[in-house]
Every structure is written in structure tokens, then in C-alpha cells.
Amino acid sequence: MDPRTLARFPLLALAMLSLLAGVLGGLARLAVDVPAFGAQAGVHGALMIAAFFGTVISLERAVALGRLWPYLAPALAGLGGLTLLGGLPAIVAQSLFAGGALTLFAGSVAVMRRQTVLFTVVLALGAASWLVGNLVWLATGLVQAAIPWWLGFLVLTIAGERLELTRFLPARPAAAPLFVASVVILLAGALASHWREGMGLGVFAWGLLALSAWLLRYDIARHNARQRGLTRFIAICLLSGYVWLAIGAVLGIGGNFAAGAPMRDAALHAVVLGFVFSMVFGHAPIIFPAVAKVRIPYHPVFYAPLIVLHVSLALRVIGNGDDAFVWRQHGALVNAFALLLFVVTMVTSVVRGRRRNQASRTEPHGEMR
């Protein structure tokens, strides 16, 4: 295996460590007994978004850029998660995350200068949102203040990548202006939340709703859902994720992105679990082979983690009602199981792909004998 590919595995290991600790920390927040390793409920959001997604997204971008220096971004993000788990002062992790985000932003600007089109601008804005969120957390010490920027990082990154693929569809004059308007509303809301939190978060939620509507209307997934195999699976992941983004946005418009709101858990997890992880499930069979240089052959069992994720998240949303906390706990536990099932499914598929490769290499010899 190429040495550069081998060097990516420690970064993936750091990302998976942050994911594991983040999931356990989320369970600890809901009074579920977890190992001491995962009992750091206070940094659950930072581990999931800044550490895990920060590492994975910046690693994918570094691979695409094909140069050495962009790998500093996932390295710093991964180390930031490690320092949180090690109990070092928060400023250490905050500084590492900010450095990782700055490097990702620099890489995104380099791509934008090479090809200045709407989707590269949006990807750069997504990286800038991660940077601003990390700096806000560093300056205030409040994770809540960083949340709209962190969510903006995830949503704009995904939306920018999906926007790129719309060039394969017939031109639709209204698509670009509507997309730009949605992004402007989202960023304006994130910015306004620092002065008038309730109003700003509400505007931010309207931006999310506008983007979810745009994706449902204009994304190529609507066409691919009529295909078969992996193409259809990816499309189903995407479309179901867009629905969850809309649900999270509607809950956010109702004021549930604010700290202490009754449906805050449902609003945030509809976006991060329902939307973002649906994107992860759908894109993993394409992105992971590009990063790790392994085959992930499609199998219908890929739908199993997706179905479990959606059912468990529905339980979690229901569990935000009165006298339904146990539903919320059970939903969170099944959320964790869905992520575990997804990892097991991907690993099993990699093993199956290797066996197929080995079988195809030995077949000619068998025929000669």
C-alpha cells in the first residue's frame, strides 16, 4: 500500500476515537451508564463536530488536494479530540481546532482560486464557519455560542458538495439565486445569534429550512432514486437526510436551538444525526475507498443501519415530550447501535471486497490447471 495512504490510518483512528467518545458522552448526558472513558458529557458536541467531523471532512479535502500541508488540518482536529479526552485545559483543544479549521479554510481558498464557482465558494464558507465557531468557543468558553457556526460548517459543506453535482442536470435559472439566498439567511442568522440569540437562531433555522427545500427540489438524488443498487441507496440516504434537516429546521424555528429549550435535543439531533449521518451513510461507500484505497462493494444490507438510524431518531424525537424521557434514552441507545451497525457493515463489506479480489486473482490459475 502507498505510504501516503498508510499515513491516513492514524488520522482515521483519531476520528473514530472521537466518535466513540462522543457517542458515549451523549449517552452519559441522558443518564445512561457508560464506561469512564466516555463519561465526558460536557464535550459531547465538540467531540462529535469539531473532532470527528472536523477530522473526517478535512482529511477528505486533503486527499482531494493531493498535497502534504492540507493534512495538518485533520491532524490538528484529531489531536484536539485527543486533548479533550486527556483532560487537558480546554484552551489547548480549542486552539488545535482553530488551527485545523484555519488550515482547512486555506485549502478551500486555494481550491476556490483555482476554480471560482458557486460550489467552491460555499465549501470555503463552510470551512470559515468551522473556524468562526472554534474561535467563538475559544473567546467565550461557551459551546452554545459555537453551535450555529458548527452546524453551518456541516450543512454548508454537504450542500456545497451536492451543488457541484447539479451541473449534470439541465440548467434551471432559479436554482442558483435560491441557493445563494438560503446560504445568506443561514449565515446572517448565525451572526445575529451573538447579539440577539433567539432571533438569530430563528433566522438561522429559516436558512436551514430553505436549504432543505432547495436540496429536495434541485438535488440530483431525486433522479437517482429511480436507479438501482448503490446509486439508489445513496439517493435514499440523501433524500431521507433532507427530510430530517427540514424537521430540525422547523423545530429550530420554534425556538428549540436555544439552550434549555424543551425540544433542543430533538432539533440538534435531527440535523446532526438525521441529516449529517444520513449523508455519511450514503457517501461512505464512495469516500472511504478514495481515502483508504479499499473496495466497498454494495450490498442491500447497507439499508439496515439507515433504517435503524431513522427509527431510533424518531423515538428520540418522541422522547422529548412530557413523561417520555425513557423513550429518549432508548432512542439514544439505538442511535448508538445504528452507528455501530454501520461501522460493522462497512468493515464486513471491505473484507468481502478483498476476498473477491483474491478470488479474481486466483481464478485464471485455476483455469490453467
C-alpha positions in Angstrom: 0.0 0.0 0.0 1.2 3.5 -0.8 2.9 5.2 2.2 0.7 8.2 1.9 -2.4 6.0 2.2 -0.9 4.2 5.2 -0.3 7.6 6.9 -4.1 8.3 6.7 -5.0 5.5 9.0 -3.7 7.1 12.2 -5.9 10.1 11.4 -8.9 7.9 10.8 -8.2 6.2 14.1 -8.2 9.6 15.9 -11.5 10.4 14.2 -13.1 7.1 15.3 -11.8 7.6 18.8 -13.5 10.9 19.0 -16.7 9.4 17.5 -16.7 6.6 20.1 -16.1 9.0 23.0 -18.7 11.5 21.6 -21.4 8.8 21.3 -20.7 7.6 24.9 -20.7 11.2 26.1 -24.1 11.7 24.5 -25.4 8.7 26.3 -24.0 9.9 29.6 -25.9 13.2 29.1 -29.1 11.1 29.1 -28.2 9.4 32.4 -27.1 6.1 30.7 -24.3 4.3 32.4 -21.2 4.3 30.2 -17.5 3.5 30.8 -15.4 6.2 32.4 -13.7 6.8 29.1 -17.0 8.1 27.6 -18.4 9.9 30.6 -17.3 13.4 29.4 -20.8 14.5 28.6 -19.8 18.2 28.7 -17.7 17.9 25.5 -20.1 15.7 23.6 -20.8 18.3 20.9 -17.1 19.3 20.5 -16.1 15.6 20.1 -18.7 14.9 17.5 -18.4 18.0 15.4 -15.1 19.7 15.9 -13.1 16.5 16.5 -14.8 13.7 14.5 -16.4 15.6 11.6 -13.6 18.1 11.5 -11.0 15.3 11.1 -13.0 13.4 8.5 -14.0 16.3 6.4 -10.6 17.9 6.4 -9.0 14.5 5.6 -11.2 14.1 2.6 -10.3 17.6 1.4 -6.6 16.9 2.0 -6.8 13.7 -0.1 -8.6 15.7 -2.9 -5.9 18.4 -2.9 -3.1 15.9 -3.2 -0.6 17.9 -1.3 1.1 17.4 2.1 0.3 20.6 4.0 -3.6 20.2 4.0 -3.1 17.1 6.2 -2.2 19.5 9.0 -6.0 20.2 9.3 -7.1 16.6 10.2 -4.0 16.1 12.3 -4.8 19.2 14.4 -8.5 18.3 14.7 -7.7 14.7 15.7 -5.3 15.9 18.3 -7.9 18.4 19.6 -10.2 15.5 20.3 -7.4 13.6 22.0 -6.6 16.5 24.3 -10.3 16.7 25.3 -10.2 13.1 26.2 -6.9 13.5 28.0 -8.4 16.1 30.3 -6.1 18.9 29.2 -7.2 22.5 29.6 -10.0 23.4 27.1 -7.9 26.1 25.6 -5.5 23.5 24.2 -8.2 21.7 22.3 -9.8 25.0 21.2 -6.5 26.2 19.8 -5.9 23.0 17.9 -9.4 23.0 16.4 -8.9 26.6 15.4 -5.6 25.7 13.7 -7.2 22.8 11.9 -10.1 25.0 10.7 -7.7 27.7 9.5 -5.8 25.1 7.5 -9.0 23.7 6.0 -10.1 27.2 5.1 -6.7 27.9 3.5 -7.1 24.7 1.4 -10.6 25.7 0.5 -9.5 29.1 -0.6 -6.7 27.5 -2.7 -9.4 25.4 -4.5 -11.7 28.5 -4.9 -8.9 30.5 -6.5 -8.3 27.6 -8.9 -12.0 27.3 -9.8 -14.1 30.3 -8.7 -17.6 28.9 -9.0 -20.5 28.9 -6.5 -19.9 25.4 -5.0 -16.2 26.2 -4.2 -17.2 29.4 -2.6 -19.8 27.6 -0.4 -17.2 25.0 0.6 -14.9 27.8 1.7 -17.8 29.4 3.6 -18.3 26.0 5.3 -14.7 25.9 6.4 -14.9 29.5 7.5 -17.9 28.7 9.6 -16.0 25.9 11.4 -13.1 28.4 12.1 -15.5 31.1 13.4 -17.3 28.6 15.6 -14.0 27.4 17.1 -12.8 31.0 17.7 -16.1 31.9 19.3 -15.8 28.9 21.6 -12.2 29.9 22.4 -13.2 33.5 23.1 -16.4 32.8 25.2 -15.8 29.3 26.6 -19.4 28.6 25.6 -20.2 25.6 23.3 -23.7 27.0 22.8 -22.3 30.1 21.1 -20.4 28.0 18.6 -23.3 25.7 17.7 -24.8 27.7 14.8 -21.4 28.0 13.2 -20.6 24.3 13.7 -23.9 23.3 12.2 -23.2 25.8 9.4 -19.9 24.1 8.8 -21.6 20.7 8.3 -24.6 21.9 6.4 -22.7 24.2 4.0 -20.0 21.5 3.4 -22.7 19.0 2.4 -24.8 21.5 0.4 -21.7 22.7 -1.5 -20.7 19.2 -2.5 -24.3 18.5 -3.6 -24.4 21.7 -5.5 -21.4 20.6 -7.5 -23.3 17.6 -8.8 -26.3 19.7 -10.1 -24.1 20.7 -13.1 -25.0 17.3 -14.6 -28.7 18.3 -14.7 -30.4 20.6 -17.2 -29.9 24.3 -16.3 -32.5 25.8 -14.0 -32.3 29.6 -13.8 -33.9 29.9 -10.3 -31.6 27.3 -8.7 -28.5 29.4 -8.0 -30.3 32.5 -6.7 -32.4 30.5 -4.4 -29.4 28.6 -3.1 -27.4 31.9 -2.5 -30.4 33.4 -0.7 -30.6 30.3 1.6 -26.9 30.5 2.5 -27.1 34.2 3.2 -30.1 33.7 5.5 -28.3 30.9 7.3 -25.1 32.9 7.8 -27.0 36.1 8.8 -28.8 34.1 11.5 -25.6 32.6 12.9 -24.0 36.1 13.1 -27.1 37.7 14.6 -27.3 35.0 17.3 -24.3 36.6 19.1 -26.4 39.8 19.8 -29.9 38.5 19.9 -29.7 34.8 20.4 -33.4 33.9 20.0 -33.9 36.0 16.9 -30.6 34.9 15.3 -31.2 31.2 15.9 -34.7 31.6 14.4 -33.3 33.2 11.3 -30.6 30.5 11.1 -33.3 27.8 11.3 -35.2 29.5 8.4 -31.9 29.3 6.4 -31.7 25.6 7.2 -35.3 25.1 6.1 -34.7 27.0 2.8 -31.6 24.8 2.1 -33.6 21.6 2.8 -36.3 22.7 0.4 -33.7 23.5 -2.2 -32.0 20.2 -1.8 -35.3 18.3 -2.0 -36.2 20.2 -5.1 -33.0 20.6 -7.1 -30.6 17.8 -6.0 -29.8 15.0 -8.4 -30.8 12.5 -5.8 -34.5 12.9 -6.9 -33.4 11.4 -10.3 -31.0 8.8 -8.9 -33.7 7.4 -6.6 -35.2 5.7 -9.7 -31.9 3.9 -10.3 -30.8 0.6 -8.8 -28.1 -0.7 -6.4 -25.6 1.7 -4.8 -26.9 4.7 -6.8 -30.4 4.2 -5.4 -29.1 3.6 -1.9 -27.1 6.9 -1.9 -30.2 8.7 -3.2 -32.4 7.3 -0.5 -29.9 8.3 2.2 -29.7 11.8 0.8 -33.5 12.4 0.5 -34.2 11.0 3.9 -31.5 13.2 5.3 -33.0 16.3 3.7 -36.3 15.5 5.4 -34.6 15.3 8.8 -32.9 18.7 8.0 -36.3 20.2 7.4 -37.6 18.7 10.7 -34.7 20.1 12.6 -35.2 23.5 10.9 -38.9 23.6 11.8 -38.1 22.7 15.4 -35.4 25.4 15.4 -37.9 28.0 14.0 -39.9 27.1 17.1 -37.0 28.3 19.3 -35.6 24.9 20.0 -32.0 25.6 19.1 -31.7 27.8 22.2 -30.1 26.5 25.4 -32.7 25.0 27.7 -35.4 24.7 25.0 -37.8 21.8 25.6 -37.1 20.2 22.1 -33.4 21.2 21.8 -32.2 17.6 21.9 -34.6 16.7 19.1 -33.8 19.8 17.0 -30.0 19.4 17.2 -30.0 15.6 16.6 -32.5 15.9 13.7 -29.8 17.9 12.0 -26.6 16.1 13.1 -27.9 12.5 13.3 -30.8 12.6 10.8 -29.2 14.8 8.2 -25.5 14.6 8.6 -25.2 10.9 9.4 -27.6 10.0 6.5 -25.0 11.8 4.3 -22.2 9.8 5.9 -24.0 6.5 5.4 -24.7 7.4 1.8 -21.3 8.7 0.8 -19.1 6.3 2.8 -19.1 3.6 0.1 -17.5 6.3 -2.3 -15.4 8.4 0.0 -13.8 5.8 2.2 -12.4 3.8 -0.8 -10.9 7.1 -2.0 -9.3 7.8 1.3 -8.2 4.3 2.4 -7.8 2.7 -1.0 -10.1 -0.2 -0.2 -13.1 -1.6 -2.1 -16.6 -1.4 -0.5 -18.9 -3.5 -2.8 -22.6 -2.6 -2.5 -25.0 -5.0 -0.7 -28.7 -4.4 0.1 -27.7 -4.9 3.8 -26.5 -1.3 3.6 -30.1 -0.2 4.2 -30.1 -1.8 7.7 -28.1 0.8 9.6 -30.1 3.6 7.8 -33.4 2.2 8.8 -32.3 1.7 12.4 -30.9 5.3 12.5 -34.2 6.7 11.3 -36.4 4.6 13.6 -34.2 5.4 16.6 -34.2 9.1 15.9 -38.0 9.1 15.6 -38.0 7.5 19.1 -35.7 10.2 20.3 -37.8 13.0 19.0 -40.9 11.5 20.6 -38.9 11.2 23.8 -38.8 15.0 24.0 -42.4 15.1 25.1 -43.7 15.1 28.6 -43.2 11.9 30.7 -41.4 10.3 27.7 -37.8 10.6 28.9 -37.3 6.8 28.8 -38.2 6.9 25.0 -35.5 9.4 24.6 -33.0 7.2 26.4 -33.9 4.2 24.3 -33.8 6.2 21.1 -30.3 7.4 22.0 -29.2 3.8 22.7 -30.5 2.6 19.4 -28.8 5.6 17.7 -25.5 4.3 19.1 -26.4 0.8 17.8 -27.2 2.2 14.4 -23.7 3.8 14.2 -22.1 0.6 15.4 -24.1 -1.4 12.9 -22.9 1.0 10.1 -19.3 0.5 11.0 -19.6 -3.3 11.2 -21.4 -3.2 7.8 -18.7 -1.2 6.2 -15.9 -3.3 7.6 -17.7 -6.5 6.5 -18.0 -5.1 3.1 -14.3 -4.3 2.9 -13.5 -7.9 3.9 -15.9 -9.2 1.3 -14.3 -6.9 -1.3 -10.8 -8.2 -0.5 -12.0 -11.8 -0.8 -13.5 -11.1 -4.2 -10.2 -9.5 -5.3 -8.2 -12.5 -4.1 -10.7 -14.9 -5.8 -10.5 -13.0 -9.1 -6.7 -13.2 -9.0 -6.6 -16.9 -8.4 -9.3 -17.8 -11.0 -7.0 -17.7 -14.1 -4.5 -20.0 -12.3 -7.3 -22.4 -11.5 -8.4 -22.5 -15.1 -4.9 -23.2 -16.4 -4.7 -26.2 -14.1 
